[in-house]
Amino acid sequence: MSELRAELSDVVEALIAASRDDRAISLDALGDAIGTRTVSYPEIDAMIGALEARGYSVVAPDRPHGERHLREVLAAARKLSSELGRRPNLAEICASSGLELEQVKHALMLARVMQR
């Protein structure tokens, strides 16, 4: 966990301490543990990697709209990337997809988990 700043390393340790015996930590628990801290997507990815390196799985909550939102976010991001010639920001993805910021963030975290 040396790539994590101390504050985020502490979050990882707290998640491990509070985890169940099944060694699974939900994305919701990760989001709750991060709270209002400013955390970049690479830092979230590093936190997930640190948890996985310790033998924990990071799992997406079972929500009925997660996959649909993911498809909508990815479609909007691809369209915007080609239109703008750059990677779109969260506000642009929200506007294009019609989803709220939290829905877009959840979809992007779900995508990261699914890529592992």
Secondary structure as GFF3:
##gff-version 3
##sequence-region A 1 116
A	DSSP	alpha_helix	6	18	.	.	.	ID=ss1
A	DSSP	beta_strand	24	26	.	.	.	ID=ss2
A	DSSP	alpha_helix	27	34	.	.	.	ID=ss3
A	DSSP	alpha_helix	41	53	.	.	.	ID=ss4
A	DSSP	beta_strand	57	59	.	.	.	ID=ss5
A	DSSP	alpha_helix	66	84	.	.	.	ID=ss6
A	DSSP	alpha_helix	90	97	.	.	.	ID=ss7
A	DSSP	alpha_helix	101	115	.	.	.	ID=ss8
###
